[in-house]
Amino acid sequence: MMTSTDRRVTGGVDTHDDVHVAALLDSGTGRQLGTQSFPTTHAGYTALLGWMEQFGVVDRIGVESTGSWGAGLARHLGAAGIEVIEVDRPDRKARRHDGKSDPTDAVAAARAALSGRATSIPKSRDGAVEAIRTLEIVYHAATLDRTRAINQFKALIVTAPDGLRHRLRDGLSLTAQLGRARRFTDNHPDPVELQTRFALRELARRIGFLDDQNRRLEARIAELVAAHAPALLGVFGVGPHAAAQLLAAAGDNPHRIRSEAAFAKLCGACPLPASSGKTTRHRLNRGGDRRANNALFTIVLVRMRHDPATRAYVERRTAEGKTRKEIMRCLKRYVAREVFTAITNPPSDLPTGTELRVIRTERKLSLTTVSSQFGTTPINISRIERGLTHDTRLARRVRDWLLTTA
């Protein structure tokens, strides 16, 4: 008779806010061994794993919603050395056949992990990328709130009493309007203008608060990204926020992504086949991580405006009859490949700003002399040396020139 030390088992978990429901299957026969509920606390996670290990050696555990309700459990299981498989909810056909309940969903998750239907490894969410992601979420929300507040501010000016409206629209910039509104007092005989002044002052103060908050967040995001992924920041057109969005898509364990093609699909930057019969065609991929897709779009825009090689490519493809959107899709696919390499296999010989400054000063060369060799400005070279700007291509060219020609 098989004992608990000989049996191998596969688990499944249906995750919720307060309670996780776990199910266990025999890995050899697929027989259901039991179901049990556990609270969503550290003690509950420990009890869940202990309950499964009573039945045998745990091969793997399929967990639903590893990016939300199941994130804490997935981290706990990963720290314990258990293979965690990300499982989607059962499809509608299976639910119509088997019904819907938490134990049923837990069993379905276990069967998906056991059969190999579910194979995705979830993000570990236990390192610098997760820290960057949390800051980027707040920054993005604050940016949206700032835009909404500015729109409200401008709308109130349009409908404000004539005297107040002319006072704020008399050739003033938005910054000047906000500064004037912050100085409004609660002293006016007209009740409409009095309350409008109050509303404009509160909006102006809210916008100022959001500006300060975004500056603090941006500085911290830039510092973390530069420390964790300098090679990614060195890719032409990649700024701190684009890098943060792409890192968040890849996660703290980017090597779980099998290839650069898989990363491109994760970012929604690869065409999908839509062929039938004698018709062979592809369609636009509207899935994937849309924040990462937007980051690729931003990088492509920067390159189309400022990168000579990209501009030459655009001209060539335009002459071939490609539209601007088609060219941008091709460029996004190319950038996704470059980004994936920078994340998973960064170059070991990446020049640092300190290294460039030391070599330049040893050769007694000024910033103006170096910058003139590469058609750039002294401030750009200075920013690279101080670590304020990351440009891998330019940094390598400068280092090679300093070591050979200079």
C-alpha angles and dihedrals in degrees: 000000000000115000129206090260091056099042121089117208139192123211136205130194130200103203129213139165098265106011135034118206114211130196130189132208133188104249092214102047103017090233116155111246101184150301130239140173124231133183119252095249134105089259089050092052090050091049092049093054092043091052091053093046090056088070098048146290110331112232098183141329125224111216127189123220097012088170096058128006093013097046096097093047092047090052091049093049092045091052088052091055096252119144107242121202121198110231129195120219115273114275120252094255092057092046092052089051101041102025128232128282136124095255089047091052091047091052090048090053091051092049091049090054093044097048095046094242087122114049106150117124110218125230111274093222092198106109148050094303092060089050090051091047093055091052092046091053091056092044092051092048092048090051091053091047091050092052091048092049092049091051090051091048092053092045092053090051090055092055097036121116113281098255093049093043093052091046091057098037099046096119093299124149120231090258091053092046091052092047092051092046092053089059096054115124132211094249119105132115095222108080093206094053091041093057093039089055089050092050093048091048092052092048091048091051091047091052090049091050091050091049091054091046092051092049091054093046093046092052092050094045092050091050094050095045092048091051096045104036113015091155091058092050087050092062108105111262097014114126129182095271096045089048091049092052093048093046090050089054092052096041131205090300103048093162088076084078105088100213145347088265089058090049090051089052090048088056093045090243100124127082117245122224113251101171128143131177110324093348116097116187144130132224135211116275108235095175133077129070104332094195089057090045089053090050090054089049091053092049091050091050091052092049094047089055103038112017113087093203092053092047090052089050091051091051092050094048091045089055088053089059100259118146123234092254092051091050091050091052090053091049093048089055091050093047091049089058092049093046093049091053092049091052101042102029110022116184115265093213096058108151116235126214092241091053092052092048092050093050093045094049092046088057091044094235124152125227089247092056093050095043093050089060092060103036095249137109129269090241091060091054090045092052091051091050091049093048093244093116128036119204113156096187095050093041091054092048091050093048093047091049093048092049097045117019100027 
